[in-house]
Each structure stands twice: as C-alpha cells, then as structure tokens.
C-alpha cells in the first residue's frame, strides 16, 4: 500500500508531490477518510455507497462502480486505500485535459493492454448509460462505440490506441467526449 508513517498514514508530503494536492488539504482529507474507514481501506460495496451518495445517479450504477473501482484499485487487492484514492482523484480532478483523457482511456481499457476494442468500450458505456437511466443502454452504447471507432480508429484495425483516443478527443470528437462524462 505504498509508503506509510505511523498507523496507516501515508507520507503526505510525498503524496502532495505526486498528486499536486496541498499537504494541508491531504491531511484534512486523510482525517476524514480515516474517521469513515478506520481500517484504511474502502471495499467495492462501500465505494458504491459513496458513489450513490455523491453523484445521486438516477439509474443503476452497480456496473459503472465496478469499472471505476477497478481503475482506482491500482494494486488489485480488492480495496482502495487513501493513496490510491488521492492519486485517482488527482488525475481526474487536478490533471490537464490530456491527463484526464489518459485517465479515462485507462478506465475503458479493461484488460490493461493499452488498446481499446469495441467490447471494452461497449461494456463500460453500457454501464455508464445504465447509471444515467438511459433507455436501451446497450443499443446506445453500440451506437456511440460505432461513431467513436468510425472517427478515431485512424488505421482501421478495429482498435483505438491511447494516441488515437487523445488525438480525436482534442479535436472535439463528440463520441469520445461522451466517454468523459460522469467521471
């Protein structure tokens, strides 16, 4: 779980350098985190509860939470610790537009191979649309993925690299912009 000081408290100065969050703010957040999760970790079930509280999703966010949780749980131990949470939030909140795109790409890249295939995109989009209570979420996900692959798959190999993803998002490809909403 990374560098630790004392009972579960990470090195906040180092974390501040890694995340660009001020040390004082990290300390405040750590105290809150520690009061809510004294064992220093968030389970997937607890994460879903927090997601529902924070984003008030109109639909069923269960599958979407699974994808986001997997992305936050960098060490794959089935829990999110404070460092993982702050690192993920830093990329999605404090990062540049390109860093946010890269973070989103990795969320959709379920197998972690650095390439998006239609199945990965459709799976995560379907979960996103379900969480928003969109009518016919699988159909909508297929339509969005079709537009995205038509526009962003430059070499027509049926896959989208991170470079293609970022390039097309920077030129305002609406299908990729849709992937960014909700994270």
BELURUR-V753548 format. One record per helix or strand of 3 or more residues. SS is the DSSP state (H for helix, E for strand). FROM is the first residue (numbers start at 1). TO is the last residue. If there is no record, write none. Layout:
ss->SS from->FROM to->TO
ss->SS from->FROM to->TO
//
This chain:
ss->H from->12 to->19
ss->H from->23 to->36
ss->H from->44 to->55
ss->H from->62 to->72
ss->H from->82 to->94
ss->H from->97 to->108
ss->E from->115 to->117
ss->H from->118 to->131
ss->H from->137 to->152
ss->E from->159 to->161
ss->H from->162 to->170
ss->H from->174 to->180
//
